[in-house]
C-alpha cells in the first residue's frame, strides 16, 4: 500500500484527497504556492512544501518542483487532483519514470484521450457511439467546406487539443466557415500550443451526459452510472445531477455497459469519465476526461462509493472493492458549483471571507476549503465550494437543495449563491427540461 502521498493540487480537491489519505492511514504532503500558505489543505496535511510563487506556471504547473517536493519528503505516490497537471501525459510519465506511483491512468491513455480526434477514432473502434464529424484534423479551408457540406450545417470547429470551450466555434452556414477556422486555430494555438482543428456536427439543443468509470490493474472495469451536466455557462458546468432525469433504465443500463466494456478492452486503470451529447434518444461521444471530475461527489452520493479512495487503492495495485453487481443506484443527488464571481456580471471577484456558514442536515455535503478570514487569491480558478445534496427522489432532492442554498452564508465577497438559488427555483430545473444552452438563455433573459 502507498505510505505517503503528495497532493499536486490546491483548494477543495486537495482537501478532498487529503481526507481520503487520512481514512486510509496514508501520510499526506501538501504542495503550495506562496499565495496559498494559509490554505486549509496546507494547514491539515502532515507535511507541506512551498513550490513557487503565485502564478500557476511557476508552482502548480511546475513539474520539476513537484517531483523535487516528493523526493525531499519521501513520498511514494502523487495524486494530481483535477486541472493543472492532472491530464498531462508527460507529467504522468515523469512521475512513474522517477519511481513514484501516479494516482491516475497510464500516460498512454491520457495521451490518447487528450487528442480529441484520436479519442474519437478509438471510441468508434470500441463500439462507442460518436458524433458525426471529420476523421482527423482539417488543414485546408476547401477540405473543411466539403466536409461541412457532407456533415450538414450547423457544424462545430473544435481544437484537437481543446477543452473548457476554448478553440470551439459554431458555424451555421458556409459564409461563416473561413472566419470560424481562423478564430478556432488562433484560440487553440494560444491556449494549447496546437492549432489543429477538426469538424463535427453541431447539435442544437443536446444534454451533456457523462458516464463515470473505475478500472483496476486486474482487468476489472465498472461504471458508476451517469451524471447530467447540462446546466453550463460558456461550456463550464454549473449544476450537475445524478442520475439524469431524461434517461430510462434501459438507456442507463445500455450506455453504462457499452462504456465499461470499451474501457475494459482498452485496459483502462483508475477513474475516468466518458462524456456524451445526448439528443433525440441518441448518445454522441465527445471526449473522455482521464482524471477525477469536479462533480464526482454526486456519483459518490448515489452509489455510496468513495471514488478517491478507490483511485488510491487501485493505483497501489489492489483490486476494486466491488464488481458491477455491487454498484447500486440509490436516490438522487445534485451538485451546485459556487464560485467567487459577481452573480450579475459573472466576473471573477476574489476577496476576503468575513463570515462563513455552510448548511447542514441529512443528505447535505460541502466540499470547500473556505474558512472565515481566508482570502481567496486572484490567481486560480474561481471555484470556492461545492454544495451536494442527496435525497430519495429528484423532487425531494430539489427541496433539500433550495433549503441548503438558503442557509449557506459566504459574506465579505461576492459569490454565485444568489444565482444558484434562482436556477434551482426555475420552472425548467424543476421539470428537468433544460439543455446545454438553457443557462445562457436564462442569463440573457435575466439581464433584460
Secondary structure as UniProt FT lines:
FT   STRAND          4..7
FT   HELIX           11..24
FT   STRAND          27..33
FT   HELIX           34..36
FT   TURN            37..38
FT   HELIX           40..44
FT   STRAND          47..52
FT   HELIX           56..58
FT   TURN            59..61
FT   HELIX           63..73
FT   STRAND          77..79
FT   TURN            84..87
FT   HELIX           89..97
FT   TURN            98..99
FT   STRAND          101..102
FT   HELIX           107..114
FT   HELIX           116..125
FT   TURN            126..127
FT   HELIX           141..151
FT   STRAND          155..163
FT   TURN            164..165
FT   STRAND          166..171
FT   HELIX           174..176
FT   HELIX           177..192
FT   STRAND          197..201
FT   TURN            204..205
FT   STRAND          207..215
FT   TURN            217..218
FT   STRAND          221..233
FT   TURN            234..235
FT   STRAND          236..242
FT   TURN            245..246
FT   HELIX           249..266
FT   STRAND          270..279
FT   TURN            280..281
FT   STRAND          282..289
FT   TURN            294..295
FT   HELIX           296..303
FT   HELIX           307..315
FT   TURN            316..317
FT   HELIX           324..326
FT   STRAND          332..339
FT   TURN            343..345
FT   STRAND          355..357
FT   TURN            362..363
FT   STRAND          364..368
FT   TURN            372..373
FT   TURN            378..379
FT   STRAND          383..391
FT   HELIX           394..407
FT   STRAND          409..411
FT   HELIX           417..425
FT   HELIX           427..431
FT   TURN            436..437
FT   HELIX           438..447
//
